[in-house]
Amino acid sequence: MAPLSPRPGHGVLRCPICRLDLTAAAGALACANRHSFDLAREGYVNLIRGARRRPSAGGDSSQQLRHRESFLRDGHFDAIAATIVTCVHGSGVKPTTGCWRVVDAGSGTGYHLGAITAMVRAPVLGLGLDIAREAARRGARRWPEHAFAVADLWKEWPVKDAAADLVISIFAPKNFPETARVLGSRGWFVLVYPGPNHLVELQDRFALMRQHEGKHRHYVDAVRRYIGAPTISRLTRHAVLEGEGIRNALLMGPNARHISPSALDTAIGPLTVTFDLFVLVARKPGAKGSGRLARPAHGRRDR
């Protein structure tokens, strides 16, 4: 059997131990100091070593990933990728390398990375980072054109300095210093997180986690400090869900750890559910001109 080969996106990785570049080496990625990381059969690489190799409690379980895949396939969050692509293309800025180097920080199974790739009118070199090994495995199988790696986003990322034209963080850990480091000059950062009315119809019934009132201001201030002044839009959508659709919405994220399984045993719905998302888009300094963003259209309300 021929040795596994790295994917183009693996070229932006660096050794998590000594920070040297990683290169292909007989079915693995290795640095000049002989730190080596095997490529899995599915095509991803695990860059968490030793005692830290086991994913932390923050990683999504296989069950959460299955619920999220089903939820996303129903198209409820497709406006996210469309908003990102509208902002990037509307700016008129083109990547200096001829392709968009996109790092999806907290990629899950790569759905948003794949959706952006399908919409961008240019080649995309994609890298998905996630602490859940199962997420990287599923992503690598589903999107063979992109690279995936297991990494802890709360710590230093195994990515070269200034290696990305676009970093996206969608319902994922937010490491603003590392985002700024891996973004190249004129690079874009897109942060997506729930608004106060997200799943509001389900909050009391299932005692869902609520957004801290100060989080929005904290994120805005952090993006302005580390990246640049953000453009803020809000995507609001209403959809009628029942049964499995509601289960997917509840169990695909951190609420899965707080909801009693018995609460979902009875039939649920149909029920109109609100999806409320903030989208912060910022551009790192360094470009000529004003650097103003194209303002995305506000989210529509589906009836």
C-alpha positions in Angstrom: 0.0 0.0 0.0 1.4 3.4 -1.0 2.2 5.8 1.9 -0.5 8.3 2.7 0.1 11.8 1.3 -0.6 15.1 3.0 -3.2 17.4 1.5 -2.4 20.9 0.3 -3.8 22.5 3.4 -1.4 20.6 5.6 1.3 22.8 4.2 0.3 25.7 6.5 0.9 23.6 9.6 4.0 23.8 11.8 5.3 21.5 14.5 3.4 22.0 17.8 6.5 21.1 19.8 9.3 23.2 18.2 7.4 25.4 15.7 9.4 24.3 12.7 7.7 23.6 9.4 6.2 20.2 8.9 6.9 18.3 5.6 5.7 15.0 4.2 7.7 12.0 5.4 6.4 8.5 4.5 2.8 8.7 5.6 3.5 11.3 8.2 4.3 15.0 8.7 7.7 15.6 10.3 9.9 18.6 11.2 13.7 18.9 11.0 13.9 18.0 14.7 12.4 14.6 13.9 9.1 15.2 15.6 6.7 13.1 13.5 2.9 12.9 13.3 1.2 10.1 11.4 -1.4 10.7 8.8 -4.6 8.8 9.6 -6.1 6.5 6.9 -8.9 9.1 6.4 -6.4 11.8 5.7 -6.3 13.9 8.9 -3.3 14.4 11.3 -3.4 14.4 15.1 -1.1 17.1 16.5 -1.9 16.5 20.2 0.9 14.6 21.8 1.4 12.4 24.9 -0.9 12.9 27.9 -2.7 15.6 25.9 -3.5 13.3 23.1 -6.9 12.5 24.5 -9.4 15.2 23.5 -10.5 17.5 26.3 -14.0 17.7 27.6 -14.7 20.5 25.2 -14.5 18.3 22.2 -17.8 17.2 20.7 -18.9 13.6 21.0 -19.8 11.4 18.1 -23.5 11.8 19.0 -23.2 15.6 18.9 -21.5 15.5 15.5 -24.2 13.3 14.1 -26.9 15.7 15.3 -25.0 18.6 13.8 -24.5 17.0 10.5 -28.2 16.3 10.2 -29.1 19.8 11.3 -26.7 21.5 8.9 -27.9 19.3 6.0 -31.3 20.8 6.5 -29.8 24.2 5.5 -30.7 26.1 8.7 -27.2 27.8 8.8 -26.5 28.1 5.1 -26.8 31.9 5.4 -23.5 31.9 7.3 -21.3 30.9 4.4 -23.2 33.2 2.0 -22.6 36.1 4.4 -18.9 35.4 4.6 -18.5 35.1 0.9 -20.5 38.3 0.3 -18.2 40.2 2.7 -15.0 38.9 1.2 -15.9 39.3 -2.5 -17.6 42.6 -1.9 -14.4 44.1 -0.6 -12.7 43.5 -4.0 -9.6 42.2 -2.2 -8.0 39.2 -3.8 -5.5 36.8 -2.1 -1.9 37.5 -3.1 -1.2 33.8 -3.7 -4.0 33.2 -6.2 -6.0 31.0 -3.8 -7.8 31.7 -0.6 -6.0 30.1 2.4 -8.8 29.4 4.8 -8.4 28.1 8.4 -11.6 26.9 10.0 -10.9 27.1 13.7 -13.3 24.7 15.3 -14.3 23.1 12.0 -16.3 20.2 13.3 -16.9 18.1 10.2 -16.1 20.9 7.8 -19.6 21.8 6.7 -19.0 25.6 6.6 -15.5 25.2 5.1 -17.1 23.1 2.3 -19.9 25.6 1.8 -17.5 28.6 1.5 -15.4 26.7 -1.0 -18.4 26.0 -3.2 -19.3 29.7 -3.3 -15.9 31.4 -3.6 -14.9 32.3 -7.2 -11.3 31.3 -6.7 -9.3 28.2 -5.6 -9.4 27.5 -1.8 -6.7 25.8 0.2 -8.6 24.8 3.4 -7.5 23.6 6.8 -9.9 22.5 9.5 -8.8 22.5 13.1 -10.8 20.7 15.9 -10.0 19.1 19.2 -12.4 16.2 18.5 -10.6 13.4 16.6 -14.0 12.1 15.3 -14.7 15.5 13.9 -11.4 15.6 12.0 -12.0 12.1 10.8 -15.5 12.8 9.4 -14.3 16.1 7.9 -11.4 14.5 6.1 -13.6 11.8 4.7 -16.3 14.2 3.5 -14.0 16.9 2.1 -11.0 15.2 0.5 -9.8 18.5 -1.1 -9.2 20.0 2.4 -6.9 19.2 5.2 -7.9 18.5 8.8 -5.9 18.4 12.0 -6.7 17.6 15.7 -5.5 20.5 17.8 -6.5 22.3 21.0 -7.7 25.8 20.0 -7.4 27.2 23.5 -3.6 26.7 23.2 -1.1 27.8 20.6 -2.3 26.7 17.2 0.0 24.4 15.1 -0.2 26.9 12.2 2.5 29.1 10.6 2.6 32.8 11.2 0.6 34.8 8.6 -0.4 31.7 6.8 -4.2 32.4 6.3 -6.1 34.8 4.2 -9.3 34.0 6.1 -9.9 32.5 9.5 -13.5 31.5 10.5 -14.7 30.7 14.0 -18.3 29.5 14.0 -19.8 28.4 17.3 -16.2 27.5 18.4 -13.5 28.4 20.9 -12.3 32.0 20.5 -8.6 32.5 20.6 -8.0 36.0 19.4 -4.2 36.3 19.9 -3.7 33.1 17.8 -6.2 34.2 15.2 -4.2 37.5 14.8 -0.9 35.6 14.6 -1.9 33.2 11.8 -3.7 35.8 9.7 -1.6 37.4 7.0 -1.6 41.1 6.1 -5.0 42.1 4.7 -6.4 38.8 6.1 -10.1 38.4 7.2 -11.5 37.1 10.4 -15.2 36.0 10.7 -16.7 35.2 14.1 -20.2 33.7 14.4 -21.9 33.1 17.8 -25.5 33.0 19.1 -27.5 36.1 19.8 -29.9 36.5 22.8 -32.9 35.1 21.0 -31.2 32.0 19.7 -33.6 29.0 20.3 -35.6 31.3 22.6 -38.7 29.1 22.3 -36.8 26.2 23.7 -34.9 27.9 26.5 -37.3 27.6 29.4 -38.7 24.2 28.5 -35.3 22.5 28.3 -33.3 24.9 30.7 -30.9 25.8 27.9 -27.6 27.6 28.5 -28.1 31.3 28.1 -25.7 33.9 26.5 -24.0 36.1 29.0 -25.1 39.7 28.5 -21.5 41.0 28.3 -20.2 38.4 25.8 -21.2 40.5 22.7 -19.3 43.6 23.9 -16.3 41.5 24.9 -16.1 39.9 21.5 -16.4 43.2 19.7 -13.7 44.7 21.9 -11.4 41.7 21.4 -11.8 41.6 17.7 -11.1 45.4 17.5 -8.0 45.0 19.6 -6.4 42.0 17.9 -7.7 42.2 14.3 -9.4 45.4 13.4 -12.7 47.3 13.6 -15.5 44.8 13.0 -18.5 45.0 10.8 -21.4 43.5 12.7 -24.5 41.9 11.2 -27.2 39.8 12.6 -28.8 36.8 10.9 -32.3 35.9 12.1 -34.3 33.1 10.8 -37.5 31.3 11.9 -38.2 27.7 11.0 -40.8 25.2 12.0 -39.2 22.2 13.6 -40.6 19.0 15.2 -39.3 15.7 16.5 -35.9 15.0 15.1 -35.3 18.5 14.0 -35.7 19.9 17.5 -33.5 17.1 18.9 -30.8 18.0 16.4 -31.0 21.7 17.3 -30.7 20.9 21.0 -28.1 18.1 21.0 -25.6 19.3 18.4 -23.9 21.7 20.8 -23.0 22.2 24.5 -26.6 22.0 25.6 -26.4 18.2 25.0 -24.4 17.9 28.3 -27.2 19.6 30.3 -30.4 18.1 28.9 -31.9 15.0 30.4 -32.5 12.3 27.8 -35.9 11.7 29.3 -36.9 15.3 28.4 -36.7 14.3 24.7 -38.6 11.0 24.9 -42.0 12.5 24.2 -43.1 13.9 20.9 -42.1 17.5 20.4 -43.5 20.1 18.0 -44.3 21.3 15.5 -42.8 24.5 16.9 -41.5 27.7 15.3 -37.9 28.1 16.5 -35.7 31.2 16.2 -32.1 31.1 15.0 -30.4 34.3 16.0 -26.7 34.7 15.1 -24.2 37.5 15.3 -21.6 37.7 12.5 -18.5 39.8 13.2 -16.2 40.4 10.2 -12.9 42.2 10.5 -9.9 42.7 8.4 -6.3 42.8 9.6 -4.4 46.0 8.7 -1.9 46.2 5.9 -4.0 46.7 2.8 -3.9 49.8 0.7 -7.0 52.0 0.7 -9.6 52.4 3.3 -10.1 48.7 4.1 -13.8 49.1 4.5 -16.0 46.0 4.4 -18.9 45.3 2.2 -21.9 45.3 4.6 -23.8 42.0 4.3 -27.5 41.9 3.9 -29.4 41.3 7.1 -30.8 37.9 7.7 -34.3 37.2 6.3 -37.2 35.7 8.2 -38.5 32.5 6.7 -42.1 31.7 7.4 
